[in-house]
């Protein structure tokens, strides 16, 4: 197994950065990454200082995958996500759209939580199960350079709880080598990432990366042991929901032999959605494999 240690913090999914690691399809890699706060919050007294580090969600990478060419897809199996320092942190300083109803006098709300024995100790009275996921994972587009703030066809800041151990994330390849980045690990996160901060943690993530030639994906897909799902991003969220479901119908048609209007029908009754960060309208549409 190869290891990609923590190095430069990248805030863009860029094809212009020199690859830090080259692998062949099927290899497993242990990737070290900083938290979404760029390491600035380690105690309850720390504050996010954007004058020193103005951006969020730093990524580790890029990883070059041998043989990856435009039109291919990466299949990234997330094997394990471990906390690097045994704790996570969150903050609640900006209520954003909620201010219309709650007001805007929200305290800074830095909150550091220890992680041990499979639990996140949010307080003396409340423990949250450790359910890690990657907020960001993506490839580099061939035009433009998206930051680690939004999500899109390349993946990016999807903040979907299903980018978790045991699941495989399928990502389009736009440039030779793929240029895979990941980071922004969360110890846990609720649907919608309401305060724009999950339980953020520096991490060690073990992934196995395979290559699917000529797949031509329109956007990210995720497969769990029991479900398949497609991810779309944009506002209004109603449009993202429709797009994600349409992409799921096309996947069912392409690989599982479903006639598209029958797929449309069955999803009306058994389809489910998962919501990423609500501010940017990320939605995963999914169906249980038992129906396929």
C-alpha positions in Angstrom: 0.0 0.0 0.0 1.3 3.4 -0.9 1.0 6.5 1.3 0.4 10.1 0.3 1.4 12.2 3.3 0.1 15.6 4.1 1.7 18.2 1.9 0.6 21.4 0.2 -3.0 22.4 0.9 -4.9 22.8 -2.3 -8.1 24.8 -2.5 -8.9 24.0 -6.1 -9.4 20.9 -8.2 -6.7 21.8 -10.7 -5.0 20.0 -13.5 -2.1 22.5 -13.2 -0.7 21.1 -10.0 2.2 18.6 -10.2 0.9 15.1 -9.3 2.2 14.1 -5.8 1.6 10.4 -6.4 1.3 8.1 -9.4 -0.5 4.8 -9.1 -1.8 2.0 -11.3 -5.4 0.9 -11.3 -6.3 -1.4 -8.4 -3.7 0.1 -6.0 -4.6 1.1 -2.4 -3.4 4.4 -1.0 -3.4 5.9 2.5 -4.1 9.7 2.1 -3.4 12.2 4.9 -5.6 15.3 4.8 -6.1 18.4 6.9 -9.6 19.4 8.2 -11.9 22.0 6.6 -10.5 24.7 8.9 -7.0 24.3 7.5 -5.9 23.2 11.0 -6.7 26.5 12.7 -9.1 25.0 15.3 -7.7 22.6 17.8 -9.2 23.9 21.0 -12.4 25.7 22.0 -10.4 29.0 22.3 -9.2 28.9 18.7 -10.8 30.9 16.0 -11.0 30.6 12.2 -8.7 33.3 10.8 -9.5 33.9 7.2 -6.8 36.7 7.0 -4.2 34.0 7.2 -6.0 31.2 5.4 -8.9 32.7 3.5 -10.2 29.5 1.9 -11.8 26.3 3.3 -11.8 22.6 2.6 -8.1 22.0 1.7 -7.4 18.9 -0.4 -4.6 16.4 -0.6 -3.4 15.4 -4.1 -3.4 15.3 -7.0 -3.1 11.6 -7.5 -2.2 10.5 -11.1 -3.8 7.2 -12.2 -1.9 5.4 -15.0 -4.0 4.9 -18.1 -6.8 7.3 -17.1 -7.9 9.4 -20.1 -10.8 11.7 -20.9 -14.0 9.8 -21.1 -13.0 7.2 -18.5 -14.1 7.0 -15.0 -12.4 6.4 -11.6 -14.0 3.9 -9.2 -12.7 5.0 -5.7 -13.5 2.5 -3.0 -13.4 4.2 0.4 -11.9 1.5 2.6 -11.5 3.4 5.9 -11.4 7.0 7.3 -9.5 7.5 10.6 -9.2 10.6 12.7 -5.5 11.8 12.8 -5.6 13.4 16.2 -8.5 11.8 18.0 -10.8 14.8 17.9 -13.1 16.8 15.6 -14.3 20.4 15.6 -17.3 22.4 14.5 -18.4 26.1 14.6 -21.8 27.9 14.3 -20.8 31.5 13.6 -23.0 32.3 10.6 -26.7 31.3 10.5 -27.0 32.4 6.8 -30.5 31.8 5.5 -31.7 30.9 8.9 -31.2 34.5 10.1 -34.6 35.4 8.6 -36.2 33.5 11.4 -33.5 33.1 14.1 -31.7 36.5 13.9 -28.1 37.0 13.2 -26.7 37.2 16.7 -25.3 33.6 16.6 -22.2 33.2 18.8 -19.0 32.0 17.2 -19.6 28.5 18.7 -16.3 26.8 18.3 -16.7 23.3 19.7 -14.0 20.6 19.9 -15.2 17.0 20.5 -13.0 14.0 21.4 -13.4 10.8 19.4 -12.9 7.5 21.2 -14.4 4.0 21.2 -16.5 4.7 18.1 -18.2 7.7 19.7 -18.0 11.5 19.3 -18.4 13.2 22.7 -20.4 16.3 21.7 -21.0 17.0 25.4 -21.0 15.2 28.8 -24.5 14.0 28.1 -24.6 13.4 24.3 -22.5 11.0 22.3 -22.8 10.8 18.5 -21.8 7.6 16.7 -18.6 8.0 14.7 -19.8 7.8 11.1 -17.0 9.3 9.0 -17.4 10.6 5.5 -15.5 12.7 3.0 -16.9 16.2 2.4 -14.7 16.6 -0.8 -13.5 14.2 -3.4 -13.1 14.9 -7.1 -11.1 15.0 -10.3 -9.8 18.0 -12.2 -11.9 19.4 -15.1 -10.3 20.1 -18.4 -11.6 23.7 -18.5 -11.8 26.1 -15.6 -10.5 25.4 -12.1 -13.3 24.9 -9.6 -12.6 25.7 -6.0 -13.3 23.4 -3.0 -16.4 25.4 -2.2 -19.0 24.1 -4.8 -19.6 20.7 -6.2 -20.3 19.7 -9.8 -19.8 17.0 -12.5 -16.2 16.5 -11.2 -17.4 15.8 -7.7 -15.9 18.4 -5.4 -17.5 19.6 -2.2 -20.5 17.3 -2.3 -20.9 16.9 1.5 -23.0 13.8 1.0 -22.9 11.3 4.0 -22.7 8.4 1.5 -19.1 9.2 0.6 -18.2 6.9 3.5 -16.3 3.7 4.2 -17.6 0.7 2.3 -18.9 2.7 -0.6 -17.4 3.3 -4.0 -17.5 6.8 -5.6 -17.5 6.9 -9.4 -16.0 10.1 -10.9 -15.6 11.3 -14.5 -12.1 11.7 -15.9 -11.6 14.9 -17.9 -7.8 15.0 -18.3 -5.0 12.4 -18.6 -4.2 10.9 -15.3 -7.5 11.9 -13.7 -5.9 14.2 -11.0 -7.8 12.9 -8.0 -8.0 15.0 -4.9 -9.7 14.3 -1.5 -10.1 15.9 2.0 -12.6 17.7 4.2 -13.3 14.5 6.3 -16.1 14.7 8.8 -16.5 12.4 11.9 -20.2 12.8 11.4 -22.7 15.1 9.7 -26.4 15.6 9.5 -28.3 15.9 6.2 -27.9 19.5 4.8 -24.8 20.4 6.9 -26.9 23.1 8.5 -24.1 25.4 9.9 -21.8 24.8 6.9 -19.5 22.8 9.3 -19.7 19.1 10.0 -17.7 17.6 12.8 -14.5 18.4 10.9 -11.3 16.4 11.4 -7.8 15.9 10.0 -7.8 12.4 8.6 -6.2 9.3 7.2 -8.3 7.8 4.4 -7.6 4.5 2.8 -8.9 4.2 -0.8 -8.6 1.7 -3.6 -8.7 3.3 -7.0 -9.8 1.4 -10.1 -10.3 2.6 -13.7 -13.3 2.0 -16.0 -12.4 2.7 -19.6 -14.8 4.7 -21.8 -17.5 5.1 -19.2 -18.4 8.8 -20.0 -20.2 9.6 -16.8 -22.3 12.8 -16.7 -21.5 13.3 -13.0 -20.6 11.5 -9.8 -22.2 8.2 -8.9 -22.0 6.3 -5.6 -22.5 2.6 -4.9 -23.0 1.1 -1.5 -23.4 -2.6 -0.7 -27.2 -2.1 -0.8 -27.9 1.0 -3.0 -26.9 2.9 -6.1 -27.1 6.7 -6.3 -26.4 9.7 -8.5 -25.4 13.2 -7.3 -26.3 16.5 -8.8 -25.7 20.0 -7.5 -27.2 23.4 -8.0 -30.0 25.8 -7.0 -32.9 25.6 -6.8 -32.6 22.3 -5.1 -35.8 21.1 -7.0 -33.8 21.1 -10.2 -30.9 19.2 -8.6 -33.4 16.6 -7.3 -34.9 16.2 -10.8 -31.4 15.9 -12.4 -30.1 13.4 -9.9 -33.2 11.2 -10.5 -32.9 11.5 -14.3 -29.3 10.4 -14.1 -30.3 7.5 -11.9 -33.0 6.5 -14.4 -30.4 6.5 -17.2 -28.0 4.4 -15.1 -30.8 1.9 -14.4 -31.5 1.8 -18.2 -27.9 1.5 -19.2 -26.7 -1.1 -16.8 -29.7 -2.9 -15.3 -32.0 -3.3 -18.3 -34.8 -1.0 -17.0 -37.0 0.7 -19.6 -36.7 4.4 -18.6 -40.4 5.0 -17.9 -40.7 1.9 -15.8 -37.7 3.2 -13.8 -39.4 6.5 -13.5 -42.4 4.7 -12.1 -40.6 2.5 -9.6 -38.5 5.5 -8.3 -41.7 7.4 -7.6 -42.5 4.7 -5.0 -39.2 3.6 -3.6 -36.7 6.3 -4.5 -34.9 8.2 -1.7 -32.8 11.3 -1.6 -29.8 12.4 0.6 -29.1 16.1 0.9 -25.6 17.6 1.0 -24.8 21.2 2.0 -28.2 22.9 1.6 -26.8 26.3 0.5 -25.4 24.9 -2.8 -28.3 22.4 -3.4 -26.5 19.0 -3.6 -28.8 16.0 -3.8 -28.1 12.3 -4.2 -31.0 10.2 -5.6 -30.9 6.6 -4.8 -32.6 3.2 -5.0 -32.1 0.0 -3.1 -30.3 -2.8 -5.1 -33.1 -5.3 -4.2 -35.4 -3.5 -6.7 -32.9 -3.7 -9.6 
